Amino acid sequence: MKIFRLATAFLLLLACLPALALQPFTANYGASWKGVSADATITLSNAGNARWRYELGISNRLGSARQTTVFDEQGGSFRPLSGTDTVSVLFKNSRVDTSYDWARHEARWTGNVKPERAGPVALMDGDMDAMLLNLAIVRDVVAGKPLTYRLVDNGSARTQTYRVLGTETITVAGQARTATKIMRSSDNKQVIVWIVDGIPTPARILQRKNGKDELELTLRAVR
């Protein structure tokens, strides 16, 4: 009985421990964007005042795109505070800025957005944007938590659920690693992600639309 009580106390202690602290990183990816080879980088950096900056940049001979989210942590969730998406392709440039007003619990969009996509959209505790999903699924796959999230993005709010497809051996920085493969699908789109325990960013991301590959990122190195 004493051993059982000690084991129970230990499990309760583990349940009360905070999630692993975020650590800055820079991840370099080989990519395919708009059907053309590209280079991509995902970075997580300290933005000061208990805030973080999470950024994806991708470029090839057709153009470049950058997505940036500034966020903090509240109640174990990644809470978006602002976001910027820019795309420059051939002769077309666009920029969309997102503001998250947690005092009013609403999100709004400005820039190259249609009026019906400008908001406001009501915010709920735990809401994230599309960028933060990458951090959340890495954390939650490793912890064995449910992979259901409420996404606030592009003038709308919707629930997204990933399902685990199993494990697969992939090559990361020249080494064979075991990855957990997860997927979500909606309408004509699919997103498949490979997560490797111990790596703070997805090892591979594949986005498909209408059955065709739209974006692929394959991790080369992370530091």
N, C-alpha and C positions, 0 to 999 in steps of 0.2 A: 504493500500500500504506500509506503514511504517513497519508493521509486516512482510509482505512478504519480504521486503528488508533485514530486520534483520535475517530472517530465511535463506535467500540465502547467506548472509555473513557468517552465522554460518556454513552452509554446506561447503562453500569454505574453511573455516578455518580448518574443520575436514579433508578435502581432502589433505591439505598441511601438516598435522601433520605427523611426522615420524612413522614408524611401531614400535610396542612395542619392547623395548630393550630386547635382549637375556639375560637370567638369567641362571646361572649354576644350574644343577639338577642331581640327581642320581635316576634312575628308576629301580626297581627290578621286574623281570618277572618270572612267571612259564612258562616252555616251553616244546615243543616236537620237537626234532631234530633227523632226521634220524630214526623216529619211536620209539624213546626212550625218556623218561622224562628227562628234563634238567633244569638247572638254567641259567638265562640270566640277564645281566645288561646293560643298556644304560646310558651313562654319557655325560654331556656337561660341559666342564670346560674352564676357561680362560687360554689361552696359552701365554699371554703376547704380546706386540706390536700389539694390536688391532686384535689379532688372537684368534681362538677358536679351541678346540680339541673335536671332537665328536666320541664316541667309543661304539661299541657293542661287548660284550664278552658273549660267550655261552659255556657251558660244560656239559657233562654227562659221563657215564661210557665208552662210545665208544671213546671219545676224546674231543677236544675243538677247537673253532674258534674265531678269533678276527678280527674286522674291525675297522680301525681308519682313520679319515679324519681330517686334519688341514685346516681351512678355514678362510676367512674374509668376510666382507660385502661390496659390491660395488653396488651403485645405487639401493639399496633395494633388492639385490639378494645375496644369499649365494654362494661365489666363492671358489671352492676347490683349495688348494695350493699343497697338497700332500696327499697320501693315502697309507695304508699298509693293506693287507689282509693275514692272516696266518691261516692255518688249520693243525691240528695234529689229525689224526685218525688212531688208531691201529699202523701199522708200516709205515704209509705214512705221510710225512710232506711236506708242500708247503708254499711258500711265494711269494707274488706279490707286488711290490712297484710301485706306480703311481706318476709321476711328472707332474705338470701343469705349463707350461711356458707361462705366460700371456703377456710377452713382445713379444714373437714370436707367440703367440696364437696357441700353439700346446701342446698335451698331449702325454706322452710316458710311456711304461710299461716295467719293468725289473723283473727278477727272474724266477719263474716257469711259463713262458708264451711261447706259440708257436710263431715262427718268424712272422707269419702273424697277430699276435695280439699285437705286440710290438709297433706299431705306426710308425711315428707320425700320430695323428688324429687332424685335424684343430679344434680349439676352437672358439666358438662364445660367445659374451656377454650373460650372463644368464645361461650358461651351468652348470650342476651340476653332481655329481656322485650319485651312488645308495643310499649311506648313507644319503646324504643331502636331498633327497626326503622326508624322514621322517619328518624333520624339516619344509620343505616347505609346505607339505600338511596340517600339523597341523595349520600353520599360515594362509594358504589360505582358508581352509574350514571354519574356524571361521570368516574370513573376507568376505566370499562369493565370492571369486575370481575364475577365471577359473583354472582348474586343469590340464593344459597341460605344459609339461616340455621337454627340450632337455637334454637327459642323455648321458654323455660320460663315458663309462665304458667298461672294458674288450676288449680294442682295437677297439671300434666302437662308433659311435654316432647315436642316434635314438630318435625319439619323443615318449613320453609316455603320454597318457591322461587317467585320472581317471574320472569315472562318479558316481554321487551321487545316491545311491539306496534308500535313505530314512533314517529314524531314527529308533533306536532300543534300548530297555532298556537292559543294561548289568550291571554286578556287578563288582565294582572296590573297592578293599580294604574293602569288606563286605557291601558296600553301593550300592543301585540301582542308576544308572546314565543314562541319555539319551545321546546316542551316534549317531553321523552321520556316516552312513556306506557308504563307497566308494569302488570302484573296478576298476581294469584295467585287461585286458586280451590280450594276444598275442600268436599266435600259440597254443602251448599246455600248456601254463602257465597262472595262475590266481593269482592275489594278492588282498586280501580283507583287508581293514583297517577300524578300528572303532576309531573315533575322539570324545573326550569329551571336550566341552568348559571349559577352565580353567585349563586343564592338558596339559603341554608343550610337551608331547610325546604321540604317539599312545597308546590307551588303549588296543588294541588287533590288532595283525597282523597275517594273515593266508596266507601262500603261498602254492599253489597247482601246481602239474605237472602231466600231463597225468591223471587228475581226482583224484589223490591221494595227501593227505596232505604231504607236504615236510617239512614245518617249521611252528610252531605256537608259538606266544608269547602272554601271558595274563598278564596284569599289576597287580602286587600285591600291590606295594606302590611306591610313588615318594616323594622325599624331595629335 
